[in-house]
């Protein structure tokens, strides 16, 4: 099996070695585990480019849970939110607002449409508490202009909630520079470890003004409980201990390589793949793309059949696309243990798959 998927990913050998040691998953209510988690947290904040006053919530849950928990711990039905809905995951923020009755307006983008200043014109004269955005809309691969979004929020005094689940540790990100109040990430994407853990990194501003004053009632998702417990490097409930160990190893590996070099490596793989696509009867969107993933748009409605061909014949997995794009588009990820040679093999197999599907 070979993964070119956005999560889970093809893990680096260093992370696999952590998993292969044969040791039992460690007991976690110990000073040693606490020290490891505090080191993890220091590195996470370092790579997010935020200061010591920010705090992290570690959830044994998917990224969607962190998205929902962040909204519920920070906002109420007395607020009005602005949501950028450019695909499946932007729409997930919309669904969260609807389910919990939080007033909101939506900036809707069609597939292929680039987020631009004009999209904010209708909202420029309205009052909003916060803006919710997916830095990289994973379903389309569009990397939004965070400088544009940041300026809009700063000018209007809004909080900024950034789901960076498929962008963090793949693209440049500056939490403090952009004025991000909540950054959401997930273990199986940029960190390239097993699925099952998500984080919400909170600015000092939103901590003081929102989270610590929140009346949100929940046993498991109340951030105040997590904040209190993490003063000693612990979570209030059993964490995904094995993933915590993997995450620490992954962040230490990136720290040793250097964040800039790590990001440059991913960018190199992404550009190499995109250049090699030129020989195939496919295209890619014209909007800015994340280093993490490339949407491959087929000239004919055969994308899902090519996905199946790769999977069934070679054990090669790319990301199929849901909904109306399912027959015309799939996505190829560039994170984890992927080389330019792997790209060449994948391109060859896609070309073969196109020929095989069209000949039937």
C-alpha positions, 0 to 999 in steps of 0.5 A: 500500500502506498499513500498519496492521501492528505491523512493518514499519510505515508509516515516517515521512518522515524515515526514508524520506528516509534511505533515498532519498538514493541513497548507497551503504550506508556502509562501517562499519569507520570512526570515523564509523560508530562515533560514530554507533553510540555516539550510537544507544546513548546514546539507546537507553539514555536512552529505556529509562531506564537508566544508563551501566552498562548495555550493549547487544548489537546483533544482525543478527537478528530479535527471536526470535534476541535472545530465544533469545540472551539466555536462552542467555547468561544461564541454564543447565540449573542454573537454573529460570525462570518464564515468562508464556505469554499468547500466541504470543510468551510461548509462544516463551520456553517453546519456547526453554526446552524446546529447550535443556533449561532447567527452567521453570514456566509461567503460562498465560493464556487469551485475554481473561484479565488477568494479576493477582496471583493468577497468581503464587500457585502460584509464590510459594513456589518458587525461581526464577532469573528471570522471562521476560515479553513486556511487550506480548504482541504476539499479543493486545495485552495490556500486562502490569502491569510494577509487579506483575511487578517487585515479584514479582521483587524480593521473590524476588531474581529476574532479570527478562527483558523482551521489549519488542519491541512495547512499547518506544517505544510505552508507558511503560517504566522499565528501572531503575525496574522492575529489568529485567535484560534488555530486548529490542527490535527494529528494525521495531516501536517504532523504526519502521525496517526489519526485521532488527536486534534488541537486548538491553540488559543491566543491570550486575547480569546482566552481572557475575553471569551474562553475563561468567561464562557458559560458553555456546559460540557464535561468533555469539551470544556476548554477550562478543564483542559487549561487547568490540567495542562499546567502540569502537562496533562489532560483531564481525560485519557489522551491518545497516548500512542499518538502523543508519543508519535506527535512528540517524535514528529515535532522533534524531527521537524525541529532538527531539520528546521521548519523552513527546510521542512516546508521547503521539502514539501513545496519541492514535492508539490511543484515537482508533481504539478510539473509532471502533470503537464503530460497528462489530459488533466489540469489543476485549478488556477487559484493559489494551492497549498503545498499539502495537496493538488486537485487533479481535474480530468478532461472527462468524468473518469476521476473516480474510476482512475482512483479505483484503478490505482487502488485495486491494481497497485495499492496506490491511494489518492483522495477521491473527491465527494459530491458533484466533483467526484467524477471529475476530480481527485486530490493528491497529497504531498506530505509524509514520506514522498519523493520525486521518484514516487511522483514519477511512479504515480504519474505513470500509473495515473497515465496508465489508469486513464488509458485503461479506463477509457479503453473500456 
